[in-house]
């Protein structure tokens, strides 16, 4: 009877060890993917604050153009 308990406990510990190793590898792969994503995101997407600043500049240029057009139309 004690031999069966030892065998079962070793089997259970083996399964638990395998499961922990699989989780460890998945975590490692996920961290690598996240690091790669952090590098790629700034190359493809614009930061919101940068976008807002650029849009403000464009709006200011358009206002200036419209003001000049209005002045020309008044003459």
Residue, then its C-alpha position, 0 to 999 in steps of 0.5 A: x500500500x505505501x508503494x502505491x501512494x509513493x507512485x501516485x504522489x510521484x505521478x501527481x508531482x510529475x503532472x504538476x511539474x509538467x504543468x508549471x513548466x508549460x505555464x512558465x514557457x507560455x509566460x516567457x513567450x508572452x513576455x517576448x511578444x509583448x516586448x516586440x509589440x512595444x517596439x512595433x506600436x510606435x512605428x505604426x500608430x501616432x500618439x494621441x497628443x502628437x496627433x492633436x498638436x498636428x491637427x491644431x497646426x493644420x486648423x490654424x493654417x486653414x484659418x489663415x487661408x480662409x481669412x486671406x480668401x475672405x479678404x480677397x473676396x471683399x475686394 
